[in-house]
Amino acid sequence: MSRPYYIAGNWKMHKTRAEAADLAKALVTDLKDGKHKYLVAPSFTALETVGTIVKGTNIMLGAQDCACEEQGAHTGEVSVLQLKDLGVQVIILGHSERRHIYKEDDLLINKKVNLALKHGFEVILCVGELLEEREAGKAEAVCERQTVEGLKGVSAGDIARVTIAYEPVWAIGTGKTATPEDAEAIHAHIRKVAAKLYGADTAAKILIQYGGSVKPDNAAALMAKENIDGALVGGAALKADTFLPIAKFA
Ligand code: PEP
């Protein structure tokens, strides 16, 4: 089964609008002949600026989170309706920083996944184990639980708009990357879980990104693995010099 590669940049809580615009312009120019699927996810404050620059190009616009309700009394939150208004196409949900710093649980993340899909967005659902969970031999079980719980209520029709990102928490922003073999083992397991939920044919089409200290020098080896369909990139996505070689890997 041949699947496209999907390279996404999560800019986290970095960049003013002017800085975000500079990076977005560089990516649009350099990726215009890029062969893969691309996404940039700036902070909420830069979505409109970056959206204007990537509109009509081969780079999609992503948000890093959304509220679990459409609208109402939710101080500090940003709703799917507001994101749609800004031209956002994809929402990253369940990022480990949301799970572990802001204590988002599977139930809340699942509510957001279903809301985002209901409003026509694509979703990147992040899953991944803590170091102590890996050391206790629980990596597969944790990723399975987060995948199953995160996808509750997602129909066989809607799953085509969901990408799973396997991001071992111990590898995010630490410079420690999972070996291609370790990552592949979890990716294969996640695909097996998806096959149980949606059948083998549908599961074979689901894109599963790897995230966790992906850099220009390790991207190709990771993506050479059968079940690794791209990357969700944090630190290396903040500069064109480091994101472009990943995005253009052959
Ligand atoms: C991320 O935040 O999704 C991520 C993978 O970060 P980094 O590439 O910096 O490890």
Boltz pocket constraint, residues with backbone or C-beta under 6 A from the ligand:
constraints:
  - pocket:
      binder: B
      contacts: [[A, 10], [A, 167], [A, 171], [A, 172], [A, 173], [A, 174], [A, 175], [A, 211], [A, 212], [A, 213], [A, 214], [A, 232], [A, 233], [A, 234], [A, 235], [A, 236]]
      max_distance: 6.0
